[in-house]
């Protein structure tokens, strides 16, 4: 009686999956890349590719920050490009043939990516804030209706590198009375101007200044007597100085009270409102968001 034995050929190496499908790992890699560029690639076993993405994203950030002109449109474009690049980095992890690296390699690589991202991001943001754009909050009603209490504005600190501040510009400057405070007002007088205030009308070089942005006057009788320290008599604006006023003239403490603002005190020109919060209603004022100034 014979016994037959059936032999089967072993499967070819290509038929064996070194890393079976792991949907959860793919999802985690996708999410990790959205948090830190390159982290998802490391989780899927592509460490070099992950670091290449991290360096590439940092280089893109530097290009966008330092080569594109400063402006509200630039901020929007930068945000969109940055979001699309981050999404592309995360999507790249989904198409890779994954392996399973040791957790020691994953944790060490993640630590390096976090340190790299933290250093480059902080240094870039700090330099950009110091020399280009800075955000400020409007705490008072002195610039209503143009700027309301609770508005968050972005200021271009490079606006006056090639030209001087102009009449009508809304500027941020350090207070002449307290250098620790920043104020926001509108320039109504530039060097060489002669400013005079008669009632609620501002005259520049003898001509009434058109100011459609000024808050409407209250319906209260006026004594007709000027009580300001500056502007009641013709006030001449010297070189490197500016006469500033709030758009809400009845609730603004400005050059009429404490005098001119030196050029060295001006931080930059207000570009736009990027957020607005109504503290009384505890709701955002979305219609004000994105308003260019």
Backbone torsions as a table, in degrees:
resi	resn	phi	psi	omega
1	UNK	NA	121.3	-177.7
2	UNK	-102.0	147.6	178.9
3	UNK	-112.1	125.4	179.0
4	UNK	-95.6	136.1	179.2
5	UNK	-116.7	131.6	-179.4
6	UNK	-99.9	123.8	178.7
7	UNK	-101.6	137.0	178.5
8	UNK	-114.5	139.5	177.9
9	UNK	-68.2	135.0	176.8
10	UNK	-64.5	149.8	178.8
11	UNK	-62.3	146.8	178.1
12	UNK	-69.3	151.0	-179.3
13	UNK	-54.6	-31.9	-177.9
14	UNK	-70.6	-17.7	-178.9
15	UNK	-86.3	-8.1	-178.9
16	UNK	-97.6	128.9	-179.6
17	UNK	-91.8	117.5	178.9
18	UNK	-69.6	-24.8	-178.3
19	UNK	-139.7	92.7	-178.4
20	UNK	-59.8	156.0	-178.8
21	UNK	-53.9	129.2	179.0
22	UNK	-130.8	88.0	-176.9
23	UNK	-56.3	-39.1	-178.0
24	UNK	-64.0	-41.3	179.1
25	UNK	-64.0	-38.1	177.3
26	UNK	-63.4	-44.2	179.6
27	UNK	-63.9	-43.7	179.3
28	UNK	-63.2	-39.2	178.7
29	UNK	-64.8	-40.1	178.7
30	UNK	-61.6	-48.6	-179.0
31	UNK	-65.4	-41.8	-179.2
32	UNK	-61.5	-36.3	179.7
33	UNK	-69.5	-30.2	176.0
34	UNK	-69.9	-27.8	179.4
35	UNK	-83.0	-49.4	179.2
36	UNK	-136.5	113.3	-179.7
37	UNK	-53.6	129.8	179.2
38	UNK	97.6	-20.8	-176.9
39	UNK	-64.6	-37.8	179.6
40	UNK	-68.1	-36.2	178.0
41	UNK	-64.1	-40.0	177.7
42	UNK	-61.7	-43.0	-179.3
43	UNK	-62.2	-29.7	179.8
44	UNK	-93.5	6.9	174.2
45	UNK	89.4	14.6	179.9
46	UNK	-115.9	68.9	-173.8
47	UNK	-63.3	-46.4	-179.4
48	UNK	-62.1	-40.9	178.8
49	UNK	-64.2	-37.6	178.6
50	UNK	-63.4	-44.4	178.7
51	UNK	-67.9	-32.7	176.6
52	UNK	-63.7	-41.6	176.4
53	UNK	-63.5	-42.2	-178.9
54	UNK	-62.6	-45.7	178.7
55	UNK	-66.7	-38.4	179.2
56	UNK	-64.2	-41.7	178.4
57	UNK	-64.9	-38.9	178.4
58	UNK	-65.5	-40.6	178.4
59	UNK	-65.1	-40.5	177.6
60	UNK	-61.8	-40.7	179.3
61	UNK	-61.9	-42.7	179.5
62	UNK	-64.6	-40.8	179.3
63	UNK	-63.2	-46.7	-178.6
64	UNK	-65.0	-39.3	-175.0
65	UNK	-72.1	-42.5	-169.7
66	UNK	-103.7	-14.9	-178.6
67	UNK	-103.9	-25.6	179.5
68	UNK	-82.9	144.6	179.9
69	UNK	-64.8	147.2	179.4
70	UNK	-74.1	132.8	179.1
71	UNK	173.7	165.1	-179.2
72	UNK	-64.0	-41.2	178.0
73	UNK	-62.5	-37.2	178.9
74	UNK	-63.1	-40.0	179.3
75	UNK	-61.1	-44.1	179.6
76	UNK	-64.3	-44.8	-179.8
77	UNK	-63.4	-42.6	179.2
78	UNK	-61.7	-41.8	179.5
79	UNK	-63.9	-41.1	-179.7
80	UNK	-67.9	-44.9	179.4
81	UNK	-64.3	-42.5	179.0
82	UNK	-62.0	-41.3	179.5
83	UNK	-66.6	-40.7	179.4
84	UNK	-67.1	-39.8	178.5
85	UNK	-64.7	-40.5	178.7
86	UNK	-66.0	-38.9	177.4
87	UNK	-65.9	-40.2	177.9
88	UNK	-62.9	-39.2	177.3
89	UNK	-61.7	-43.6	-179.8
90	UNK	-68.3	-41.4	179.8
91	UNK	-65.0	-30.2	-179.3
92	UNK	-61.3	-28.5	-179.3
93	UNK	-70.8	-21.2	-175.6
94	UNK	-76.6	-24.8	-173.5
95	UNK	-96.5	-4.2	-175.8
96	UNK	-79.7	147.0	170.8
97	UNK	-79.3	109.1	-170.8
98	UNK	-82.7	153.5	168.9
99	UNK	-125.0	176.5	-177.7
100	UNK	-114.8	95.4	179.2
101	UNK	-75.2	161.4	177.1
102	UNK	-69.7	152.3	-178.9
103	UNK	-67.3	-24.6	176.7
104	UNK	-63.8	-43.4	178.5
105	UNK	-67.0	-42.4	-179.4
106	UNK	-60.6	-49.3	-177.2
107	UNK	-66.1	-39.8	179.2
108	UNK	-65.5	-41.8	-179.8
109	UNK	-68.3	-42.1	177.5
110	UNK	-59.8	-42.6	178.8
111	UNK	-60.4	-44.4	179.2
112	UNK	-63.5	-41.6	179.8
113	UNK	-65.1	-41.7	179.9
114	UNK	-64.8	-42.1	179.3
115	UNK	-65.2	-45.1	179.4
116	UNK	-61.3	-48.2	179.9
117	UNK	-63.5	-39.5	180.0
118	UNK	-65.7	-43.9	-178.5
119	UNK	-67.3	-50.6	-178.0
120	UNK	-65.6	-41.9	-179.9
121	UNK	-64.7	-44.4	-178.9
122	UNK	-66.8	-42.9	-178.9
123	UNK	-66.3	-42.1	179.2
124	UNK	-64.7	-46.5	-179.7
125	UNK	-62.9	-41.3	-179.6
126	UNK	-64.0	-44.7	180.0
127	UNK	-65.8	-42.0	-178.2
128	UNK	-66.5	-40.4	178.0
129	UNK	-65.5	-36.9	-178.0
130	UNK	-71.2	-33.9	-171.7
131	UNK	-116.7	-17.2	-172.5
132	UNK	-125.4	-72.2	-175.2
133	UNK	-121.5	141.1	176.2
134	UNK	-144.6	142.0	-178.7
135	UNK	-95.3	145.0	177.2
136	UNK	-138.2	154.6	177.3
137	UNK	-108.4	140.3	178.2
138	UNK	-90.3	112.6	-174.8
139	UNK	-94.5	-8.7	-173.9
140	UNK	-133.9	177.2	-179.2
141	UNK	-98.8	15.0	-172.9
142	UNK	-68.9	-17.9	-179.3
143	UNK	-111.6	13.3	177.4
144	UNK	-68.1	146.6	4.7
145	UNK	-88.9	-3.0	-177.3
146	UNK	-62.0	-49.1	177.6
147	UNK	-125.0	128.6	-178.3
148	UNK	-104.3	156.8	175.0
149	UNK	-58.9	127.2	-177.8
150	UNK	100.7	-2.8	174.3
151	UNK	-75.7	144.8	173.8
152	UNK	-113.7	122.6	-174.4
153	UNK	-119.0	154.2	174.6
154	UNK	-109.7	135.9	-173.6
155	UNK	-117.0	132.4	178.0
156	UNK	-87.6	108.8	-178.5
157	UNK	-84.6	-5.4	179.0
158	UNK	-103.6	4.8	-172.7
159	UNK	-61.8	-31.6	-172.6
160	UNK	-109.9	28.4	176.9
161	UNK	-77.3	-30.0	-178.0
162	UNK	-112.7	-6.7	177.8
163	UNK	-149.8	164.0	178.8
164	UNK	-88.2	162.5	175.9
165	UNK	-58.1	142.6	-177.4
166	UNK	-111.5	159.2	177.2
167	UNK	-61.6	131.5	-178.6
168	UNK	99.4	-15.8	178.7
169	UNK	-68.6	140.6	171.5
170	UNK	-94.5	121.3	-173.0
171	UNK	-124.7	153.9	171.1
172	UNK	-103.2	135.4	-179.6
173	UNK	-149.6	161.4	176.3
174	UNK	-80.1	139.2	-176.1
175	UNK	-63.5	133.7	175.8
176	UNK	-63.5	-19.3	-178.4
177	UNK	-95.3	-20.8	-177.9
178	UNK	-155.8	104.9	-174.7
179	UNK	-65.4	-14.1	179.6
180	UNK	-80.3	-13.9	-178.4
181	UNK	-102.4	144.8	173.3
182	UNK	-107.7	137.3	178.7
183	UNK	-119.0	155.8	177.4
184	UNK	-124.4	119.9	178.7
185	UNK	-143.5	174.8	177.8
186	UNK	-107.3	137.7	178.1
187	UNK	-77.5	125.6	176.0
188	UNK	-115.5	-15.3	179.6
189	UNK	-137.5	128.8	179.8
190	UNK	-110.7	169.6	-179.0
191	UNK	-52.0	130.6	-179.8
192	UNK	98.1	-11.4	-179.4
193	UNK	-79.6	155.8	171.8
194	UNK	-116.5	115.4	-175.1
195	UNK	-103.6	134.9	175.7
196	UNK	-144.1	137.4	-178.2
197	UNK	-114.8	123.4	177.3
198	UNK	-123.4	107.0	-174.8
199	UNK	66.0	-119.4	177.5
200	UNK	-103.4	5.5	-177.4
201	UNK	-100.6	132.9	176.4
202	UNK	-98.6	131.7	177.2
203	UNK	-112.8	129.6	177.6
204	UNK	-115.8	116.2	-178.5
205	UNK	56.1	36.8	176.4
206	UNK	85.4	-3.1	-179.1
207	UNK	-111.5	134.4	179.5
208	UNK	-62.4	131.3	-179.0
209	UNK	-84.8	125.4	177.0
210	UNK	-77.8	123.1	-175.4
211	UNK	-134.4	78.0	179.6
212	UNK	-67.6	-14.9	-177.2
213	UNK	-84.6	-10.5	-176.0
214	UNK	-72.1	139.4	178.0
215	UNK	-62.3	142.8	179.9
216	UNK	-57.4	148.5	-179.2
217	UNK	-75.7	141.8	175.0
218	UNK	-68.8	151.6	-179.0
219	UNK	-83.7	70.7	-179.5
220	UNK	-130.7	142.5	-179.8
221	UNK	-64.2	141.6	179.7
222	UNK	-107.0	141.3	-179.9
223	UNK	-74.0	-18.2	-179.2
224	UNK	80.6	-2.8	-179.2
225	UNK	-96.7	129.0	179.8
226	UNK	-80.1	128.9	-175.3
227	UNK	-117.9	11.7	-177.4
228	UNK	-84.2	155.7	177.9
229	UNK	-74.6	-29.6	-178.8
230	UNK	-132.7	137.4	176.6
231	UNK	106.7	-21.0	178.0
232	UNK	-65.1	-45.5	169.8
233	UNK	-97.3	156.2	179.6
234	UNK	-51.7	125.2	-178.9
235	UNK	-112.7	121.5	-178.7
236	UNK	-91.4	133.8	-179.5
237	UNK	-93.9	113.4	-177.7
238	UNK	-78.6	178.6	179.2
239	UNK	-60.5	140.8	177.8
240	UNK	62.3	28.1	176.5
241	UNK	-135.0	159.4	-175.8
242	UNK	-144.7	145.3	176.5
243	UNK	-101.2	119.4	-174.7
244	UNK	-120.0	148.8	178.4
245	UNK	-144.3	154.8	174.4
246	UNK	-84.6	150.3	179.1
247	UNK	-68.2	-27.5	176.2
248	UNK	-93.1	81.8	-167.4
249	UNK	-58.8	-30.8	-177.0
250	UNK	-82.8	-6.4	-179.5
251	UNK	-131.2	27.9	-178.0
252	UNK	-120.3	130.9	174.3
253	UNK	-101.4	108.3	-169.2
254	UNK	-142.9	-152.4	-175.5
255	UNK	-61.2	-21.1	176.3
256	UNK	-65.4	-24.2	-174.8
257	UNK	-104.1	-42.9	-175.5
258	UNK	-119.3	6.8	170.9
259	UNK	96.8	-161.4	-171.4
260	UNK	-81.3	160.3	177.0
261	UNK	-108.6	125.3	177.8
262	UNK	-72.6	148.2	-179.6
263	UNK	-56.6	-37.1	-177.3
264	UNK	-63.8	-20.6	-178.9
265	UNK	-85.7	-15.3	-176.7
266	UNK	-76.0	122.5	-178.1
267	UNK	-82.3	-43.4	-178.4
268	UNK	174.3	-178.3	-177.9
269	UNK	-102.2	134.2	179.3
270	UNK	-71.4	127.2	-177.3
271	UNK	-93.5	-49.9	-171.3
272	UNK	-164.7	165.5	173.1
273	UNK	-94.5	119.3	-179.4
274	UNK	-101.8	-11.8	175.7
275	UNK	-161.9	153.2	178.8
276	UNK	-147.7	133.4	-175.8
277	UNK	-129.5	125.1	177.1
278	UNK	-91.2	102.1	-176.0
279	UNK	-65.9	-34.1	-179.1
280	UNK	-65.1	-44.7	-179.8
281	UNK	-90.6	-11.8	-177.2
282	UNK	56.9	46.3	179.8
283	UNK	-140.4	149.2	175.3
284	UNK	-74.6	147.9	175.1
285	UNK	-101.1	84.7	-172.5
286	UNK	-66.4	-25.0	-178.6
287	UNK	-69.6	-18.6	-179.9
288	UNK	-90.2	-20.1	-176.9
289	UNK	-66.4	130.7	179.1
290	UNK	90.0	2.6	179.7
291	UNK	-70.7	119.2	177.5
292	UNK	-81.4	146.3	-175.7
293	UNK	-123.6	NA	NA
